[in-house]
Amino acid sequence: MNKLLVMALACGSIFLLTACASSASSQELTGGIWLLTELNGAEPIAGTTLTAEFDQDGRVGGSSGCNSYNTTYVVDGNELTFGEQIASTMMACPDPIMRQEGEFHQALVDTATYEIKDDELILSDSSGNEVARFEVIDQSLGGSSWQVISYNNGKEAVVSVIIGTEITANFGEDGTMTGNAGCNNYSTKYETEGDKISIGTAEFTEMGCLEPEGIMEQEQLYLAALETADTYKIEGMTMDMRTSEGSRVANFQRALNP
């Protein structure tokens, strides 16, 4: 084989390896949600959740502790830059949380490089100083905790949880599902196979709650709805359950601090 052909093949191989490495690095960022664990060396304020979810089209978004945000990002090897214009919702939270939010946005803007190591994402500035550290959120059902946003009331309607009440669902890795249905604690068993799920009849405590109005009926309807679940789908911070006919059973929001 002549030398020119050997050199061409070698260069082609190097090009492919470089392209694959760059692509692989980008793919490591996508496909999951990253939860902030350190911001400029300090832990986030207790009770706040700051996240980053990278899509394959060069956009990133999530929660910055009070508001939702989104912006652009560009990856080149281990270099990572975020767009300086960060779009955000306009909710107001206590001053310490708002200051943390501003610091988080600035950390993104200051980012120059990134490293993924042992399921952690580390962002550093152009001087090599670490500005933020994240851990990946497990997307499996077992071991996860959720807050119910809406449920099927059995009357061909999906309704929001009554204001002033909270319904929770915790899925153990042992197939046990527990939570609070608004007034009473409940426990049952669940089984999954692929995207299929079956949830058994729940046992629950026997407290009686008078307020807010409708809380006891809501509890009964929610627990009845769970037994109709046939499929589930987790997408980042949300989970959707549906019946075998495709009707919604319940919609859940991930609880990171159960």
Summary of the structure (lengths in Angstrom):
residues: 258
radius of gyration: 22.9
end to end distance: 65.2
largest distance: 88.1
contacts: 718
relative contact order: 0.11
helix: 21%
strand: 40%
